[in-house]
Amino acid sequence: MPDQTPTALSLTRRAIQAANDGNADEARRLLAEAIQLNPKHERAWLWFASLARNDGERRYCLEWAIDANDRSAARDAARRLRSVPEKHPPELDQLAELPPPSSLIEEHVSVWRRRPRWLIGVGGALVALIVLGSVGIVLSRSNGASPVYVGLVAGMSGSSAAYGKEMAGSVQMYLDDVNASRPLPQLMRSPRQR
């Protein structure tokens, strides 16, 4: 006779059947058992969210579903409930000692929010100075026979896009001025210039 130990999947299936039969309390109890067996069981969290008694419980369950699968269908629903404080469902008391995923996310994000934006600007200016200083060194050591080319690496997307574009534009203008003021080698001049 096979072992009849319940799994998170089998408990979730039984909970879905109970929910479809109109027995929400039994479904919540079975889902709580499934989640205690496997806190990363996304389907159980989604079903628990659908049986939540209020938006706080719903948000709590949706955040855990997203924690179980970062591509979860719960992402949009959780985003709509961001202003609602999370409420721990009483059936999940044994998971209460674990911090909810959204609080972990908020702690991580708040570290980045505390960094002042001027620090990014100072960093960009420092990189620009290093690049321009390097160009100056190259120009002072060259014999003036060939144009100067410089590669620039900068963030061109996200929040640093404006700084990257400004830096690239500044370096390009400087190099255009430098290259325009340098004489071209004799072989590259047009016949009229000779």
PyMOL commands that set and color helices and strands:
alter all, ss='L'
color gray80, all
select helices_A, chain A and resi 8-20+24-37+42-50+55-68+74-80+90-95+101-113+117-141+158-181+186-188+191-193
alter helices_A, ss='H'
color red, helices_A
deselect
rebuild
show_as cartoon
